[in-house]
Amino acid sequence: MADLGKVLIVAGALAIAAGAVFVLLGRAHVPLGRLPGDIVYRGKNTTFYFPLATSILISVVLSVVLYLIGRFRH
């Protein structure tokens, strides 16, 4: 049970850190979520939004960061 508690604490800290980063990016007017390539369909009574370019950008950045962490860890 102690290990589960540690995992939950780390997950919570990561969620708080990610939230803080998104708040800071929003205040800096970084256009995440409004990049060219993000799909937005606005119908009469509905809106469909799929952030394709934003998802790819975040995936590439996280892949590079995790690669660097793994490389320097050993």
C-alpha positions as CSV (number, residue, x, y, z in Angstrom):
1,M,0.0,0.0,0.0
2,A,2.9,2.4,0.7
3,D,4.1,2.0,-2.9
4,L,0.6,2.9,-4.3
5,G,0.6,6.0,-2.1
6,K,3.9,7.1,-3.5
7,V,2.7,6.5,-7.1
8,L,-0.4,8.6,-6.4
9,I,1.7,11.4,-4.9
10,V,4.0,11.5,-7.9
11,A,1.1,11.4,-10.3
12,G,-0.6,14.3,-8.5
13,A,2.6,16.3,-8.5
14,L,3.0,15.7,-12.2
15,A,-0.6,16.8,-12.8
16,I,-0.1,20.0,-10.9
17,A,3.1,20.7,-12.8
18,A,1.4,20.1,-16.1
19,G,-1.5,22.4,-15.1
20,A,1.0,25.1,-14.1
21,V,2.8,24.8,-17.4
22,F,-0.5,25.1,-19.4
23,V,-1.5,28.2,-17.3
24,L,1.8,29.8,-18.0
25,L,1.7,29.0,-21.7
26,G,-1.8,30.5,-21.9
27,R,-0.6,33.7,-20.3
28,A,2.3,33.8,-22.7
29,H,-0.1,33.6,-25.7
30,V,1.5,30.4,-27.0
31,P,-1.0,29.1,-29.6
32,L,-1.2,25.5,-28.4
33,G,-4.6,24.2,-29.5
34,R,-4.9,26.8,-32.3
35,L,-2.0,25.6,-34.6
36,P,-2.4,25.2,-38.4
37,G,-3.4,21.6,-38.8
38,D,-5.8,21.5,-35.9
39,I,-9.2,20.4,-37.2
40,V,-12.2,22.5,-36.3
41,Y,-15.7,21.9,-37.7
42,R,-18.5,24.2,-36.7
43,G,-21.9,23.1,-37.7
44,K,-25.2,24.7,-37.0
45,N,-25.7,23.1,-33.6
46,T,-22.4,21.4,-33.0
47,T,-18.7,21.9,-32.9
48,F,-16.1,19.3,-33.5
49,Y,-12.5,20.0,-32.5
50,F,-9.5,17.7,-33.0
51,P,-6.0,19.2,-32.2
52,L,-4.0,17.1,-34.6
53,A,-1.0,19.4,-35.0
54,T,-0.9,20.2,-31.3
55,S,-1.0,16.5,-30.4
56,I,1.9,15.8,-32.8
57,L,4.0,18.7,-31.4
58,I,3.4,17.6,-27.8
59,S,4.3,14.0,-28.7
60,V,7.6,15.0,-30.4
61,V,8.6,17.2,-27.5
62,L,7.8,14.6,-24.9
63,S,9.6,11.9,-26.9
64,V,12.7,14.0,-27.0
65,V,12.5,14.9,-23.3
66,L,12.0,11.3,-22.3
67,Y,14.8,10.1,-24.6
68,L,17.2,12.6,-23.0
69,I,16.2,11.6,-19.5
70,G,16.7,7.9,-20.4
71,R,20.1,8.6,-22.0
72,F,21.5,10.6,-19.1
73,R,20.1,8.3,-16.5
74,H,22.4,5.4,-17.4
